[in-house]
Amino acid sequence: MTLDTVKHASDTPEVEQPWAELGLKRDEYDRIREILGRRPTGAELAMYSVMWSEHCSYKSSKVHLKQFGEKAPESDALLVGIGENAGVVDVGQGYAVTFKVESHNHPSYIEPYQGAATGVGGIVRDILAMGARPVAVMDPLRFGAPDHPDTKRVLPGVVAGIGGYGNCLGLPNIGGEVVFDPCYQGNPLVNALCVGVMRHEDIHLAKASGTGNKVILYGARTGGDGIGGVSVLASETFDETGPAKRPAVQVGDPFQEKLLIECTLEVFKENLVVGIQDLGGAGLSCATSELASAGSGGMRIDLDTVPLRDSTLSPEEILMSESQERMCAIVEPDKVDRFLEICEKWDVIATVIGEVTDGDRLEIYWHGEQIVDVPPRTVAHEGPVYHRPYARPEWQDALQADDANRLPRPSSGAELREQVLRLVSSPNQASKAWITDQYDRYVLGNTVLAQPEDSGMIRIDEETGLGVAVATDGNGRYAKLDPYTGAQLALAESYRNVATTGAKPLAVTDCLNFGSPEDPGAMWQFAEACRGLADACQVLGTPVTGGNVSLYNQTGDTAIHPTPVVGVLGVIDDVSRRTPMAFSEEGQLIYLLGDTREELGGSAWSQVIHDHLGGMPPKVDLERERLLAEILISASRDGMIDAAHDLSDGGLIQALTESCLKGGKGARLIVPEELDAFVFLFSESAGRAIVSVPRSEELRFTDMCGVRGLPATRIGVVDGDAIEVQGQFSIPLAELREAHETTIPALLSDGLA
């Protein structure tokens, strides 16, 4: 192949180039020519194609994402916000915590094990690049119908990839979700979150500054895996037979990543790095252009010095490769030798591949010939911005008018009992232990709470007990009914889950999973969800620190439910005072906090019993969510409650079942006079939680709720070995446990064969 150098590109403007095959539109290609004043070289075309992809440039979502900055609430805790590898918040005592959630959806459908494994690896490197030690991961997952053959292909591979990579890294997996719905058939959602800890002074940013400073590529050798992954896979709608193009999915090596983590933390400790960037989506194209764009000068790279696994790779392929376990550091010349020594100590390959220049161009050479000469900002930060047309779907009114509150209801205690058992044994409400038991939740010894608790919790400081809690939530059924409210409900639930354990919510990360941006209906869902989330974050005082957008989650004309996954991070001064979900002491009083209304739209009951989706989702009262959180945090800190569990999918009976089974204690309930038994058990009204209160604390607790204006209704007592609803039914815990714990193994265990 003839090498396209910069001079040759200037001299041959008429040469046809494969811009469409690389995912570019005609007007995008024309704009590249306008920026450069000539046609791009092959290497430049490769760089622009991956960096201007939907996945990297956010070209369809930028106009809506800007609300997260424009409406951001004031926050004393926010140290680093949107725009870096991950957000950073102050959690006190000189500690900072960084966290972020991203997607690896399409690669995980193509190659479940490696797609999921490299999703974990990529988000861990984002956290590492901020200067933090990664301390925990979480995985919100969505799959198609649980009995579909392809779910049995995808799910076991995804779970094995998450467990295999995370367990080998020695990082506890402390939470997440597993949701089944036919809408995710062919478009599973594999989102990955990582949390890292550092001191304030250890924060690092992705920028290349200082003329003459060296650019060092270190970690694994560059291979042919994942070439074009972000521009082709993540920016393409699948047809019914799968993706039209199947670039190789990245291949992960967790042991190499573990060495990379320890090596990087040591060079941080010795203050050897000016700027740093991980190599994830778009590989070297991303790392070099973003570092140069965010820095104070230009950059020169000698691409032929990059260590390769495959000597036949072309320059374009090297620039586009998404080989894993690689980092790019900017190092002062007099510190290079020490940097390389540390890399050698950890058996990490490290190579000086270039240097920071005093110009304003990113220049890349191949065996002495210039193959790239571009303004780096045009590659990294000045890609296309689309104002995609969006419109409320014609079917939205009919969907909302199909009110779930009108569905047939149980008319006797026996029917109620039967529907309770059907609910708690349904795939979405059943125990996910078969999945989560494949993850190590306690490695490193600092895990305080892990799934199935409301939020995962990690101890940060052994001496004081300082810790952080993280939860992720998102209900695509709610968002399908009303994306504005659905996004707010996702935030409210995650916020509530953090507060339920006793931690104070501080900040948000999000992973916005939607259909094709070229579909005005899907784009309307996205716009509404962004608006809803930004408005809610403003009220709750929790700024968005960063996250990810995943579009084109669509098979043919059928999109997934709009699925905004929201992660909330909170801080707790002493993890020994956290509140678990399990009822553990007989005789304690069970209180229901919040108001219960007849709200069944998008509910688990309507799905399980009637296979129905319609009506309106539960109403959101963000001020009530704030009040509930304050009560839960105060009660936890002051020892007024022994257990707490938020009410969400499945309503009161689902939460009660989980708290009873976790603690091995039954409960006797009385239906409040103002409610009928059905609404009491199955309503999914937001802003609610159940707590168990020691009798000695009842007066203090109810006085606190009364003074602050939070409804607190005594609904029963922890007692016996059954859940008994007075005047309606009784179900022994053994029968509930059998229903709750056998569903997932029965559906999925044969998928491992």
Secondary structure, 3 states (H helix, E strand, C coil): CCCCCHHHHHHCCCCCCCCCCCCCCHHHHHHHHHHHCCCCCHHHHHHHHHHCCHHHHCCCCHHHHCHHHHCCCCCCCEEECCCCCCEEEEEECCEEEEEEEEECHHHHHHCHHHHHHHHHHHHHHHHHHCCCEEEEEEEEEEECCCCCHHHHHHHHHHHHHHHHHHHHHCCCEEEEEEEECHHHCCCCEEEEEEEEEEEHHHCCCCCCCCCCCEEEEEECCECCCCCCHHHHHCCCCEECCECCCCCCCCCCCHHHHHHHHHHHHHHHHCCCCCEEEECCCCHHHHHHHHHHHHCCCEEEEEHHHCCECCCCCCHHHHHHCCCCCEEEEEECHHHHHHHHHHHHHCCCEEEEEEEEECCCCEEEEECCEEEEEECHHHHHCCCCCCCCCCCCCCCHHHHHHCCHHHCCCCCCHHHHHHHHHHHHCCCCCCCCHHHHCCCCCCCCCCEEECCCCCCEEEECCCCCCCEEEEEEECCHHHHHHCHHHHHHHHHHHHHHHHHHCCCEEEEEEEEEECCCCCCHHHHHHHHHHHHHHHHHHHHHCCCEEEEEEECCCEECCEECCCEEEEEEEEEECCHHHCCCCCCCCCCCEEEEECCCCCCCCCCHHHHHHHCCCCCCCCCCCHHHHHHHHHHHHHHHHCCCCCEEEECCCCHHHHHHHHHHHHHCCCEEECCCCCCCHHHHHHCCCCCCEEEEECHHHHHHHHHHHHHHCCCEEEEEEECCCEEEECCCEEEEHHHHHHHHHCHHHHHHHHHHC
